[in-house]
Amino acid sequence: MSPAELFLIGLGFSSLLMAVVWWMALRMRNAGIVDIAWALGFAPLALLYRFFGDGEPARQNLVTLMVVIWSLRLGVHLWKRVMGHHPEEDGRYRELRQALAGHENFFFFWFFQAQALLLAMLSIPFLLSNFDTRVSLGFFDFLGGAVWLIAICGESLADCHLTKFKASAANRGKVCSAGLWRYSRHPNYFFEWLIWVALFLFALPAPWGWTTLFAPALMLFFLLRVTGIPYTEQQSLRSRGDAYRAYQRTTSPFVPWFPKA
């Protein structure tokens, strides 16, 4: 089976997955479950590519393990966050539902299908890695693995710091500047982006692997300009006001760095 054929199968799976999730969201009236499905959807795609790819088994096993661990960790984290708010829907989706009253179900169906396309497109780096026939692991394999390890540890630690901060009633209404959040206003987003940098590095030596540069570039665009930092900062300014403005003045928005005086 060629990479193109396997990609189309992966796209079909993603589309079917998101159609089922859309139906579940209708019944629950909580479109936020699309975030959980999107994160968890990478694990079965990685296993699919591992089973049908014909690359070097050691490389296949390593990249599949990297994707499955990241996918399950993020999916479980989002499950706790989204379902912890159930039946309250995330603010992003509530605003969309109100703005599109009467047409929201139609919109959400195609929005979920767009997530399916994004899921399949972002799986291309580890799809190509599963067709890399080089006999032994090379420099970019080890470099990608090292960046992935830093990213998964950093993302997990950032989520842990924020969860612990929010769990304390004394911190209600305050700005989290504990742990990694002292050095970046969005350390979870930064380390999430590094995951895609790692997968690009891993895929780089594979045939056409250089084309997967689009994956970290696309993720960076979404995080910096679309659904990541802009929306999160707007919400924080509405809920925390001057305290968050002070935090913005002293703390790096994305890349962790020492706070300003």
Rosetta blueprint (number, residue, H / E / L):
1 M L
2 S L
3 P H
4 A H
5 E H
6 L H
7 F H
8 L H
9 I H
10 G H
11 L H
12 G H
13 F H
14 S H
15 S H
16 L H
17 L H
18 M H
19 A H
20 V H
21 V H
22 W H
23 W H
24 M H
25 A H
26 L H
27 R H
28 M H
29 R L
30 N L
31 A L
32 G L
33 I H
34 V H
35 D H
36 I H
37 A H
38 W H
39 A H
40 L H
41 G L
42 F H
43 A H
44 P H
45 L H
46 A H
47 L H
48 L H
49 Y H
50 R H
51 F H
52 F H
53 G L
54 D L
55 G L
56 E L
57 P H
58 A H
59 R H
60 Q H
61 N H
62 L H
63 V H
64 T H
65 L H
66 M H
67 V H
68 V H
69 I H
70 W H
71 S H
72 L H
73 R H
74 L H
75 G H
76 V H
77 H H
78 L H
79 W H
80 K H
81 R H
82 V H
83 M H
84 G H
85 H L
86 H L
87 P L
88 E L
89 E L
90 D L
91 G H
92 R H
93 Y H
94 R H
95 E H
96 L H
97 R H
98 Q H
99 A H
100 L L
101 A L
102 G L
103 H L
104 E H
105 N H
106 F H
107 F H
108 F H
109 F H
110 W H
111 F H
112 F H
113 Q H
114 A H
115 Q H
116 A H
117 L H
118 L H
119 L H
120 A H
121 M H
122 L H
123 S L
124 I H
125 P H
126 F H
127 L H
128 L H
129 S H
130 N L
131 F L
132 D L
133 T L
134 R L
135 V L
136 S L
137 L L
138 G L
139 F H
140 F H
141 D H
142 F H
143 L H
144 G H
145 G H
146 A H
147 V H
148 W H
149 L H
150 I H
151 A H
152 I H
153 C H
154 G H
155 E H
156 S H
157 L H
158 A H
159 D H
160 C H
161 H H
162 L H
163 T H
164 K H
165 F H
166 K H
167 A H
168 S L
169 A H
170 A H
171 N H
172 R L
173 G L
174 K L
175 V L
176 C L
177 S L
178 A L
179 G H
180 L H
181 W H
182 R H
183 Y L
184 S L
185 R L
186 H L
187 P H
188 N H
189 Y H
190 F H
191 F H
192 E H
193 W H
194 L H
195 I H
196 W H
197 V H
198 A H
199 L H
200 F H
201 L H
202 F H
203 A H
204 L L
205 P L
206 A L
207 P L
208 W L
209 G H
210 W H
211 T H
212 T H
213 L H
214 F H
215 A H
216 P H
217 A H
218 L H
219 M H
220 L H
221 F H
222 F H
223 L H
224 L H
225 R H
226 V L
227 T L
228 G L
229 I H
230 P H
231 Y H
232 T H
233 E H
234 Q H
235 Q H
236 S H
237 L H
238 R H
239 S H
240 R H
241 G L
242 D H
243 A H
244 Y H
245 R H
246 A H
247 Y H
248 Q H
249 R H
250 T H
251 T L
252 S L
253 P L
254 F L
255 V L
256 P L
257 W L
258 F L
259 P L
260 K L
261 A L
